[in-house]
Amino acid sequence: MLVRAFRVTDRLGNAGLRLGAWAVVVLAEQTSAVENGLIAFLVGLVRTITGLITGSWRGLVNLFTAVTGIAVGTARTAQQAVEVTQERRQEIMAQRAAEAQLKPTITRDPLLVQNRALSAFAVLLLLVLLTVVVLQTTENDNPDPFVGSSGGGIWPESRGTDPPTVLFPTTIPTPTPVPDPLRVGGSLVYSLRENGQEDLWTISVGESQPLRLTNSPADERDPAWSPDGTRIAFSSNREGNWELYIMRLDTGEITRLTYTVGFEGAPSWSPDGAWLAYEGYYPDSPDLDIYFISTDPARAAAEGAGRITYAPGPDTEPAWSPGGREIAFTSWRSSGNQDIFIVNLDAGSGDAGAINLTGTPNQNENFAGWSQDGTRLAYSAIVDGIEGVYVKPAQQATASPILVGRGKMPTWAPNGGSLVYTLDLKSGRGSQLIAGVPGNFGAATDAIQLDYRASDPDWTDALLPAHFIQSGGVPANPDIASPLYQEDERLRATGLYGIAPLNNIIAPQAFLSDRVNDSFEALRRRVLEKTGVDFLGTLEDAIWLQGRPPEPGEPRENWHYTGRAIAFDRNLVYAGSPAPIEIMREDIEINTYWRVYMRVVEQAQDGRLGEPLRDLPWDFAARSSGDVDDYERGGTLKDSVPAGYYVDLTQLAADYGWQRAPAQRTWQYNFGAIQFWELHKTDNLSWREAMLELYTPEELDVFLTNATPIPAPPPLPTDSPTPDVYRSPTPIPPDTVQ
């Protein structure tokens, strides 16, 4: 046993000495090769650690590169060492051959050699797999680097030339996480238009169930939280004229603040809660201007209101700064467009020295709101047909605005870190309350879905009273909760619908589809109630029989053929001064639309009906004025806003499902393509589907091939009541271009 141990020790010692001698020779002659291998290994190791940190696959590649480099260097070293010591090896082999003749021959088991090689390979493979698992399971909490990119004064632009494609791109630094816009908490208040009537609603931020605040048959809108969040100022026509009111949240008590013959709206609290700024319109100054009044009813009654702005043109939507010495407002005092102005209450020049913050000649801005620190203003603007919310430094008129998101009417969070604004849905009548963060356009936002159109949101950090939440809010008024109309639809024996006669309507063909005539009759009565004039009692057109061709500029697939369209007298825009209707141009995305305002009856021009206009109407008469520019753009804006009280006919029609038609592409040159006089009710049907409610497929094919027209469906009897009407005045002759 001792002899064996001695032999083993002796052999190990000899082997160690031989290995050491061989290593000395290698290191002496191949220093540069070893250095290159070690350097490659260290570089690979550093890259591997970096890859493990960033979660990149590049680390794994670097590891294999390092191992390959050191292996190649070592192989080269070994090869050269073998060549250098070839003569020495020959001498050793001759010596071993001589010794072998004196010793018994021992044959090594080849299976043992294979097993050892396989074991080494398995260990190496296990190390590689372990490295892959570590790399893949390393947590990567980097958000998408392109989410949350800050916006500018325009919609996000492309990044230009695409970078070259690489297999392992350079790691992009992790951006700062976008905060939750609604994490601040508090409460929101807003107005909601439901069944043709506006009420106030509130919701606790973070909750999903809104609570009703008002339920009178009249309208309540323009809500604004007091600085302490215990009261809400708003405007309402619940007692005739539009007046200002204040509601206490803890008791629900509502106090009337103004008693005037005129109009008041859009209140905004001073920082100390002692005053309200608002927009007012009075007989002695028939122009919308900014006023202020005490929030103490007794003092308000004793002292009345003070006036802040005097410049010609509507001044609307005041917003009192947190510092208390400035008021931002919307104004048309610049030529041709709306801008956001700031007036300093301490300035001796009054509103004549108001600063134009936005100053954009080709776009309109409105609905300004101050950040809590008073350094920034958020507002709405329509840019290239897209309505968006922007933020701009309050003291830097030349600074570029930052786009927050698509929507309107912004309100700041109590901490000034985020905004809430409204976005009307394209389909249906609903809206969303969107939350966004300035400088993070495109980042994920929180949204509150609403079934009806919302407007004028306002945000406070105060919580709603617990007993109010537990009560579920004010119950709905049954007088206004029921639908505005109900269609009495009757199928004919053929399985098709018929056309129904319109009662006491003056029109070339006073019929509509039996599926829409009841909604039209209800709309007609509503217009009479709101304006004092039976405006829809006289129509230029209702249903078109198939023998009538469209006018130049009108579409071939016209909704009049379906019995689902009406047209009022287009020439009323020229009927004297003031005209019975005023038309506002609205460019939405790629289309031009028109908003129609009806002037209320003269007996109600004291504010009992309607409200003042806020925008400049479009002047179609300028088409024939001889000005080439006016002709090419289809008219121009009027020089001033007409005085008096008007009703938004487009909004009333939408309450009953009747939508306006967009102008055709040639409207600037072709008067028949303007189509501000048309309303249609599609009920989400295509034109062909609507036609097939009245005609068979064979009859429709005959119509589309311009063959002999077929007769219209026979009219159905009706027993709808005829309203007591007041006819609108006879218009002057139609527009003609000389």
C-alpha positions in Angstrom: 0.0 0.0 0.0 2.8 2.4 0.9 4.6 1.5 -2.3 1.5 2.3 -4.4 1.1 5.6 -2.6 4.8 6.4 -3.2 4.4 5.7 -6.9 1.3 7.8 -7.2 3.0 10.7 -5.4 6.1 10.3 -7.6 4.1 10.4 -10.8 2.0 13.4 -9.7 5.2 15.3 -8.9 6.8 14.4 -12.2 3.6 15.5 -14.0 3.5 18.8 -12.1 7.1 19.5 -12.9 6.6 18.7 -16.6 3.4 20.9 -16.8 5.2 23.7 -15.1 8.1 23.5 -17.5 5.7 23.5 -20.5 3.8 26.5 -19.1 7.0 28.5 -18.7 7.9 27.8 -22.3 4.4 28.8 -23.4 4.3 32.0 -21.4 7.8 32.9 -22.5 7.1 32.5 -26.2 3.3 33.3 -26.5 2.8 36.2 -24.2 1.1 38.3 -26.8 -1.4 35.6 -27.6 -2.4 35.1 -24.0 -2.7 38.8 -23.5 -5.1 39.0 -26.4 -7.2 36.2 -25.1 -7.4 37.7 -21.5 -8.3 41.1 -22.9 -11.1 39.5 -25.0 -12.3 37.6 -21.9 -12.4 40.7 -19.7 -14.2 42.7 -22.4 -16.7 39.9 -22.8 -17.2 39.7 -19.1 -17.9 43.5 -18.8 -20.4 43.3 -21.7 -22.0 40.2 -20.1 -22.6 42.0 -16.8 -24.0 45.0 -18.7 -26.3 42.7 -20.6 -27.5 41.1 -17.4 -28.4 44.5 -16.0 -30.3 45.7 -19.1 -31.9 42.4 -20.0 -30.2 42.5 -23.4 -29.3 39.4 -25.4 -26.1 41.2 -26.3 -24.5 40.0 -23.1 -24.9 36.4 -24.1 -23.2 37.1 -27.4 -20.3 38.8 -25.7 -19.9 35.8 -23.4 -19.6 33.4 -26.3 -17.2 35.9 -28.0 -14.9 36.0 -25.0 -14.9 32.2 -24.6 -14.2 31.8 -28.3 -11.4 34.3 -28.2 -9.6 32.8 -25.3 -10.1 29.3 -26.8 -8.6 30.4 -30.1 -5.7 32.1 -28.3 -5.0 29.1 -26.2 -5.2 26.7 -29.2 -2.7 28.8 -31.1 -0.4 28.9 -28.1 -0.6 25.1 -27.7 0.1 24.6 -31.4 3.2 26.8 -31.3 4.4 25.2 -28.1 4.1 21.8 -29.7 6.2 22.9 -32.7 8.8 24.5 -30.5 9.3 21.4 -28.3 9.0 18.8 -31.1 12.6 17.7 -30.7 12.3 17.4 -26.9 9.2 15.3 -27.4 11.0 12.9 -29.8 13.7 12.3 -27.2 11.1 11.7 -24.4 9.2 9.2 -26.7 12.5 7.3 -27.4 13.2 7.1 -23.7 9.6 5.8 -22.9 9.9 3.2 -25.7 13.0 1.8 -24.1 11.4 1.7 -20.7 8.3 0.0 -22.2 10.3 -2.9 -23.1 11.1 -3.5 -19.4 7.4 -3.0 -18.2 4.2 -4.9 -18.8 1.9 -3.4 -21.5 -1.3 -1.8 -20.1 -4.1 -1.1 -22.5 -6.5 1.9 -21.5 -10.2 1.1 -21.8 -11.5 3.2 -24.8 -15.0 3.3 -23.2 -13.6 5.1 -20.2 -12.1 7.7 -22.4 -15.4 8.3 -24.2 -17.3 8.6 -20.9 -14.9 11.2 -19.6 -15.2 13.2 -22.9 -19.0 13.0 -22.7 -19.0 14.1 -19.1 -16.9 17.2 -19.9 -19.2 18.1 -22.8 -22.3 17.7 -20.5 -20.8 20.0 -17.9 -20.1 22.7 -20.5 -23.6 22.4 -22.0 -25.1 22.7 -18.5 -23.1 25.9 -17.9 -24.4 27.4 -21.2 -28.0 26.5 -20.4 -27.7 28.0 -16.9 -26.4 31.3 -18.4 -29.3 31.4 -20.9 -31.9 30.9 -18.0 -30.3 33.6 -16.0 -30.4 36.1 -18.9 -34.0 35.3 -19.8 -35.4 35.4 -16.2 -33.7 38.7 -15.4 -36.5 41.2 -14.7 -36.9 43.8 -17.3 -39.1 46.6 -16.0 -38.3 49.1 -18.8 -41.6 50.6 -20.2 -42.0 51.2 -23.9 -39.5 54.1 -24.5 -41.9 55.6 -27.1 -44.9 55.8 -24.7 -45.1 59.2 -23.0 -43.1 61.2 -25.5 -43.7 64.8 -24.9 -45.8 66.8 -27.3 -45.3 70.2 -28.8 -47.5 72.8 -30.3 -48.5 70.4 -33.0 -49.4 66.8 -33.4 -46.4 64.4 -33.0 -44.2 64.4 -36.1 -42.3 61.5 -37.6 -38.7 61.0 -36.6 -37.4 61.4 -40.2 -35.1 58.8 -41.7 -35.4 55.4 -40.1 -32.2 54.3 -38.3 -30.3 51.3 -39.7 -31.6 48.0 -38.6 -29.2 46.1 -36.2 -29.6 42.8 -34.5 -28.9 44.1 -31.0 -29.8 47.8 -30.9 -28.3 50.2 -28.4 -30.3 50.2 -25.1 -32.7 53.2 -24.7 -32.6 54.7 -21.2 -35.7 54.1 -19.1 -38.0 57.2 -19.1 -39.6 58.6 -15.9 -42.8 56.7 -15.2 -46.0 58.5 -16.1 -48.0 59.2 -12.9 -51.6 58.1 -12.6 -53.5 61.3 -13.6 -56.4 60.5 -11.2 -54.3 59.5 -8.2 -54.8 63.0 -6.7 -58.4 62.1 -5.8 -61.0 64.6 -4.9 -64.3 65.2 -6.8 -65.4 66.3 -10.3 -68.5 68.3 -11.3 -69.8 68.7 -14.8 -73.0 69.3 -16.8 -74.7 66.6 -18.8 -77.2 67.0 -21.6 -79.8 64.3 -21.4 -83.2 64.3 -23.3 -82.6 67.8 -24.5 -82.0 69.3 -21.1 -78.8 70.0 -19.0 -78.3 69.0 -15.4 -75.3 69.1 -13.0 -73.6 65.8 -12.0 -70.6 64.9 -9.8 -68.4 61.9 -9.3 -65.7 61.0 -6.7 -62.4 60.7 -8.6 -61.5 57.0 -8.8 -65.2 55.9 -8.7 -67.3 54.8 -11.6 -70.8 55.9 -10.5 -71.8 59.6 -11.2 -74.3 61.2 -8.9 -77.0 63.7 -10.0 -76.9 67.2 -8.4 -79.9 68.9 -10.1 -83.1 67.7 -11.7 -85.2 70.8 -12.5 -87.0 70.9 -15.9 -84.8 73.9 -16.8 -81.1 73.9 -17.7 -78.2 74.1 -15.3 -74.6 74.3 -16.6 -71.2 76.0 -16.2 -70.5 74.5 -12.7 -67.5 75.8 -10.7 -66.2 74.6 -7.3 -65.6 77.1 -4.6 -61.9 77.2 -3.4 -62.8 75.1 -0.3 -64.9 72.6 -2.3 -68.1 73.1 -0.3 -70.1 75.1 -2.8 -70.8 75.1 -6.5 -71.6 78.2 -8.6 -73.5 77.6 -11.8 -75.8 79.3 -14.3 -79.5 78.3 -15.0 -82.6 79.5 -16.7 -84.8 77.8 -14.1 -86.6 81.1 -13.3 -86.7 82.6 -16.8 -83.5 84.5 -17.7 -80.1 83.0 -17.4 -78.9 83.8 -13.8 -76.1 82.8 -11.4 -76.8 80.4 -8.5 -74.8 78.9 -5.7 -75.4 75.4 -4.2 -74.2 74.2 -0.8 -73.0 70.6 -1.0 -73.7 69.7 2.6 -77.4 70.8 2.5 -78.3 70.9 -1.2 -79.5 74.5 -0.7 -79.5 76.6 -3.8 -79.3 80.4 -3.6 -80.0 82.8 -6.5 -77.2 85.4 -6.8 -78.3 87.7 -9.7 -81.6 89.3 -10.6 -81.2 91.1 -13.9 -82.9 91.5 -17.3 -80.2 89.9 -19.3 -77.9 87.0 -19.4 -75.2 85.7 -16.9 -73.1 82.6 -17.3 -69.7 80.8 -16.9 -68.9 81.8 -13.3 -65.4 81.6 -11.9 -64.4 82.0 -8.2 -61.8 84.3 -6.8 -59.1 82.5 -4.7 -60.6 83.8 -1.5 -64.2 82.7 -2.5 -65.5 86.3 -2.0 -66.2 87.1 -5.7 -67.4 85.5 -8.9 -66.2 86.6 -12.4 -68.7 85.8 -15.2 -69.8 86.6 -18.7 -72.8 89.0 -18.9 -75.0 90.5 -21.5 -77.3 93.4 -20.7 -79.7 95.7 -22.6 -77.5 98.8 -22.0 -74.4 97.1 -23.5 -75.5 94.5 -26.1 -72.2 92.7 -26.1 -70.9 89.9 -24.0 -68.4 91.2 -21.5 -66.6 90.0 -18.3 -68.1 91.2 -14.9 -67.6 90.4 -11.3 -70.0 90.2 -8.3 -69.9 89.3 -4.6 -70.7 85.8 -3.6 -72.6 87.2 -0.6 -76.3 87.5 -1.8 -77.0 90.5 0.4 -73.9 92.3 -0.8 -74.5 91.3 -4.4 -78.0 92.8 -4.2 -76.8 96.0 -2.6 -73.8 96.7 -4.8 -74.6 95.0 -8.0 -71.9 93.9 -10.5 -68.7 95.5 -11.7 -67.5 95.5 -15.3 -64.1 94.3 -16.3 -64.0 94.3 -20.1 -65.2 97.0 -22.6 -63.7 96.1 -26.0 -66.0 95.4 -28.9 -66.7 91.7 -29.6 -67.7 88.9 -27.2 -65.5 88.4 -24.1 -66.4 85.1 -22.5 -65.4 82.2 -20.2 -63.4 84.0 -17.5 -60.9 82.2 -15.4 -59.7 83.8 -12.2 -56.0 83.3 -11.5 -54.8 81.6 -8.2 -53.0 84.9 -7.3 -56.2 86.8 -7.5 -55.0 89.7 -9.6 -55.4 88.3 -13.2 -58.3 87.0 -15.2 -57.9 85.0 -18.4 -60.8 85.0 -20.9 -61.7 84.2 -24.5 -62.2 87.1 -26.9 -62.9 88.0 -30.5 -61.3 91.4 -30.1 -58.5 90.3 -32.5 -59.5 90.4 -36.1 -60.9 87.2 -37.4 -60.4 84.6 -34.6 -60.7 83.8 -31.0 -57.7 84.1 -28.7 -57.0 83.7 -25.0 -56.3 87.1 -23.3 -55.1 87.9 -19.7 -56.1 91.1 -18.0 -54.3 92.4 -14.9 -56.8 93.8 -12.4 -54.2 96.2 -11.0 -53.3 97.7 -14.4 -54.5 101.3 -14.8 -55.3 100.7 -18.5 -58.0 98.1 -17.7 -58.7 95.5 -20.4 -57.2 97.8 -23.1 -53.9 96.5 -21.8 -55.0 92.8 -21.9 -52.2 90.5 -23.2 -53.0 88.2 -26.1 -51.5 84.9 -24.9 -52.2 82.7 -27.9 -52.2 85.1 -30.9 -52.9 82.6 -33.6 -54.5 84.2 -36.7 -55.9 81.0 -38.2 -57.2 79.0 -35.3 -59.6 79.6 -32.4 -58.8 79.0 -28.7 -61.2 79.0 -25.8 -62.0 77.6 -22.3 -58.8 78.7 -20.5 -58.0 77.3 -17.0 -55.1 78.2 -14.6 -52.8 75.7 -13.0 -52.8 75.8 -9.2 -49.4 77.6 -9.0 -50.6 80.2 -11.6 -47.7 79.6 -14.0 -49.6 77.8 -16.8 -52.8 78.0 -18.7 -54.6 75.1 -20.3 -57.1 75.7 -23.1 -58.9 74.2 -26.1 -58.0 74.8 -29.7 -59.0 73.5 -33.1 -55.9 72.8 -35.2 -56.4 71.5 -38.8 -59.9 70.4 -37.9 -58.8 68.5 -34.7 -59.9 69.8 -31.3 -57.2 69.4 -28.7 -56.2 70.5 -25.2 -53.0 72.6 -24.9 -50.9 74.0 -22.1 -48.8 77.2 -22.3 -46.8 79.3 -19.8 -49.0 82.1 -18.6 -46.3 84.8 -18.8 -44.7 83.7 -22.2 -46.9 84.6 -25.1 -44.2 83.6 -27.6 -43.7 80.1 -26.0 -44.9 77.1 -28.0 -47.9 75.3 -26.5 -47.7 71.7 -25.5 -50.4 69.3 -26.7 -51.9 67.2 -24.0 -54.5 65.2 -25.9 -57.6 65.3 -28.1 -60.6 66.9 -26.4 -61.8 70.2 -25.0 -62.7 72.2 -21.8 -59.7 71.3 -19.6 -59.6 71.5 -15.8 -56.5 71.1 -13.7 -56.0 68.6 -10.9 -55.7 70.1 -7.4 -52.0 69.4 -7.4 -51.5 70.9 -10.9 -49.9 67.7 -12.2 -52.6 66.5 -14.6 -55.8 67.6 -16.4 -59.3 66.3 -17.0 -61.1 67.3 -20.2 -64.1 66.1 -22.3 -64.1 64.1 -25.6 -67.3 63.7 -27.5 -67.7 60.3 -29.1 -68.1 60.2 -32.8 -70.8 57.6 -32.7 -73.8 58.1 -30.4 -74.4 61.0 -28.0 -71.9 60.0 -25.3 -68.8 61.6 -24.0 -65.7 60.7 -22.1 -63.9 62.5 -19.3 -60.2 62.0 -20.2 -57.3 62.4 -17.7 -53.9 63.4 -19.2 -50.5 64.7 -18.1 -48.9 67.7 -19.8 -45.8 66.6 -21.7 -47.0 63.1 -22.1 -49.1 63.1 -25.2 -50.0 59.5 -26.2 -49.5 58.1 -22.7 -52.3 55.9 -21.3 -55.1 57.9 -19.8 -58.0 57.2 -17.5 -61.5 57.8 -18.9 -65.0 58.0 -17.4 -67.6 56.8 -19.9 -70.8 58.9 -20.0 -73.9 58.1 -22.0 -74.7 61.7 -22.9 -72.8 64.8 -23.9 -70.7 66.3 -21.0 -69.3 69.8 -20.7 -67.5 72.2 -18.3 -65.8 69.8 -15.9 -64.2 71.2 -12.7 -62.0 69.5 -10.2 -61.6 70.0 -6.4 -59.5 68.1 -3.8 -62.5 68.1 -1.4 -64.5 64.9 -1.0 -68.2 64.7 -1.5 -70.3 64.6 1.7 -70.8 61.0 3.0 -74.5 61.4 3.4 -74.8 62.6 -0.2 -73.0 59.6 -1.5 -75.1 57.3 0.6 -78.3 58.9 -0.7 -77.3 58.1 -4.3 -77.7 61.7 -5.4 -80.8 63.6 -6.4 -83.4 61.4 -8.1 -84.3 62.0 -11.7 -87.3 64.2 -12.5 -90.0 61.9 -14.1 -91.1 64.8 -16.3 -87.7 64.9 -18.0 -86.7 61.3 -17.7 -89.1 59.9 -20.3 -88.0 59.8 -24.0 -88.6 62.9 -26.0 -90.7 61.1 -28.6 -92.0 57.7 -29.6 -92.2 56.5 -33.2 -95.5 54.9 -34.2 -94.2 52.6 -36.9 -96.6 50.6 -39.1 -95.7 48.0 -41.8 -97.8 47.7 -44.9 -99.1 44.4 -46.2 -96.1 44.2 -48.5 -93.7 44.1 -45.5 -92.4 47.6 -46.3 -92.9 50.9 -44.5 -95.0 53.7 -45.9 -94.7 57.5 -45.8 -96.7 59.6 -43.3 -98.2 63.0 -44.1 -96.9 65.9 -42.0 -99.7 67.9 -40.3 -100.1 71.5 -41.3 -96.7 71.6 -43.0 -96.1 73.7 -46.1 -93.8 71.8 -48.4 -93.7 70.5 -52.0 -94.2 66.9 -50.7 -95.2 67.1 -47.0 -94.4 63.5 -46.3 -91.7 61.6 -44.4 -91.0 57.9 -43.8 -93.3 56.5 -41.2 -90.2 55.6 -39.1 -89.1 59.3 -38.6 -92.2 61.5 -38.9 -93.0 61.4 -35.1 -89.6 62.5 -34.2 -89.8 65.4 -36.7 -93.2 66.5 -35.3 -91.8 66.4 -31.7 -88.8 68.5 -32.9 -91.0 71.0 -34.6 -93.0 71.6 -31.3 -89.7 71.9 -29.4 -88.4 74.5 -31.7 -91.6 76.5 -31.4 -91.4 76.2 -27.6 -87.7 77.4 -27.5 -87.9 80.2 -30.1 -91.5 81.3 -30.2 -91.5 80.7 -34.0 -92.9 77.6 -35.9 -89.7 77.6 -37.9 -90.2 74.0 -39.2 -93.8 74.6 -40.2 -92.5 75.7 -43.7 -90.1 73.4 -45.4 -88.2 73.8 -48.7 -88.2 70.0 -49.0 -89.2 66.8 -47.3 -89.4 63.5 -49.2 -88.3 63.4 -52.8 -90.1 61.3 -55.3 -87.9 59.3 -57.6 -88.5 61.5 -60.6 -86.8 64.5 -59.0 -83.0 64.8 -59.8 -80.6 66.2 -57.3 -79.4 69.8 -57.7 -75.9 70.5 -58.9 -73.5 69.7 -56.1 -76.0 67.5 -54.2 -75.2 63.8 -53.8 -77.0 61.2 -56.0 -77.7 59.0 -53.0 -79.7 61.8 -51.4 -81.5 61.1 -48.1 -84.5 63.0 -49.3 -85.3 59.9 -51.4 -85.5 57.8 -48.3 -88.1 60.1 -46.6 -85.5 60.7 -43.8 -84.4 64.3 -44.6 -85.9 67.7 -44.4 -84.7 71.1 -45.7 -85.7 74.5 -44.4 -85.6 77.6 -46.5 -81.9 78.4 -47.3 -82.6 82.0 -48.3 -83.5 83.0 -44.7 -79.8 83.9 -44.3 -80.5 86.9 -46.5 -83.9 87.8 -45.0 -83.2 91.3 -43.7 -81.2 92.5 -40.7 -81.2 90.9 -38.3 -81.7 87.7 -40.3 -83.9 84.9 -38.9 -80.9 82.5 -38.9 -77.2 82.8 -38.5 -74.7 80.2 -39.7 -71.4 79.3 -38.0 -68.8 77.4 -40.0 -67.1 74.4 -38.2 -64.3 72.6 -39.9 -64.1 69.1 -38.3 -61.3 66.9 -39.6 -61.6 66.9 -43.4 -65.2 68.1 -43.5 -66.9 71.4 -43.3 -70.1 71.5 -41.2 -72.5 74.3 -40.3 -74.2 75.2 -37.0 -77.5 77.0 -37.4 -78.8 79.5 -34.8 -82.3 80.7 -34.9 -83.2 84.2 -33.7 -86.0 84.0 -31.0 -89.2 86.0 -31.5 -88.9 89.7 -30.9 -91.2 89.6 -27.8 -88.6 87.3 -26.1 -85.5 89.4 -26.9 -85.3 90.4 -23.2 -83.6 87.2 -22.3 -86.6 85.0 -21.6 -85.6 82.7 -24.5 -82.3 81.8 -26.1 -78.9 83.4 -25.3 -76.4 85.7 -27.0 -74.1 84.5 -29.8 -70.4 83.9 -28.9 -69.0 83.4 -32.4 -68.8 85.3 -35.7 -71.3 84.0 -38.3 -70.3 83.1 -41.8 -71.3 85.6 -44.5 -72.4 83.8 -47.7 -73.4 87.1 -49.3 -69.7 87.9 -49.6 -69.5 85.3 -52.4 -71.1 87.8 -54.8 -69.3 90.9 -53.4 -66.7 91.0 -56.2 -63.8 90.1 -53.9 -62.0 87.2 -55.5 -60.7 85.8 -52.2 -64.2 85.8 -50.7 -65.6 84.0 -53.8 -62.9 81.3 -53.7 -63.4 80.5 -50.1 -67.2 80.5 -50.3 -67.7 83.7 -48.3 -66.1 85.1 -45.2 -66.7 85.8 -41.5 -69.0 88.7 -40.7 -67.5 91.8 -39.2 -69.3 91.6 -35.9 -71.4 89.3 -33.8 -75.1 90.1 -34.3 -76.9 91.4 -31.2 -79.8 89.6 -29.7 -80.8 86.2 -28.4 -80.6 82.9 -30.4 -81.3 79.2 -30.1 -78.9 76.5 -31.3 -81.2 74.7 -33.9 -78.4 72.2 -34.6 -78.3 71.1 -31.0 -82.1 70.9 -30.7 -82.2 68.7 -33.8 -79.5 66.4 -32.5 -81.6 65.9 -29.3 -84.2 64.2 -31.5 -81.8 62.3 -33.6 -81.7 64.7 -36.6 -78.1 65.3 -37.8 -76.7 68.0 -40.0 -75.2 67.1 -43.3 -71.5 68.0 -44.2 -70.9 70.3 -47.1 -69.9 68.7 -50.4 -66.4 69.2 -51.6 -67.4 71.9 -54.1 -69.3 74.1 -51.7 -67.0 77.1 -52.1 -68.1 77.4 -55.8 -71.5 75.7 -55.8 -74.2 77.1 -53.6 -76.3 73.9 -53.8 -73.4 71.9 -52.2 -73.3 74.0 -49.0 -76.3 72.2 -47.5 -76.5 74.0 -44.1 -80.3 73.9 -44.6 -80.5 70.0 -44.5 -81.2 67.7 -41.6 -81.4 63.9 -41.8 -82.2 61.0 -39.5 -80.4 57.8 -40.5 -80.8 55.7 -37.3 -77.4 54.2 -38.3 -78.8 52.8 -41.5 -76.9 53.0 -44.8 -78.7 54.9 -47.7 -79.5 51.6 -49.4 -80.9 50.0 -46.2 -83.1 53.1 -45.8 -84.3 52.9 -49.4 -85.2 49.2 -48.9 -87.5 50.1 -46.1 -89.8 51.8 -48.7 -89.0 50.0 -52.0 -88.3 46.5 -53.1 -84.8 45.6 -54.4 -86.2 45.5 -57.9 -87.7 49.0 -57.6 -84.4 50.3 -56.2 -82.5 48.8 -59.1 -84.9 50.6 -61.5 -84.2 53.9 -59.7 -80.4 53.4 -59.7 -80.4 52.6 -63.4 -82.2 55.8 -64.3 -85.1 53.9 -65.8 -88.7 55.0 -65.6 -89.4 56.3 -62.1 -91.8 54.3 -59.9 -94.4 55.9 -57.7 -93.7 56.6 -54.1 -95.3 54.4 -51.4 -98.9 55.3 -50.6 -99.2 57.7 -47.6 -100.5 56.4 -44.3 -103.3 58.2 -42.3 -102.2 60.2 -39.3 -103.9 61.6 -36.2 -101.0 63.6 -34.8 -102.0 66.9 -33.2 -101.4 70.2 -35.1 -99.5 72.7 -33.0 -100.6 76.3 -32.6 -98.0 78.0 -34.8 -96.4 81.3 -35.6 -95.1 81.4 -39.2 -91.6 82.6 -40.0 -91.4 85.7 -42.3 -91.2 85.3 -46.1 -87.5 85.3 -47.3 -86.0 87.5 -49.9 -85.0 86.0 -53.3 -82.2 83.4 -53.3 -78.5 84.0 -53.5 -77.3 84.8 -57.1 -73.8 85.4 -58.2 -73.7 88.3 -60.7 
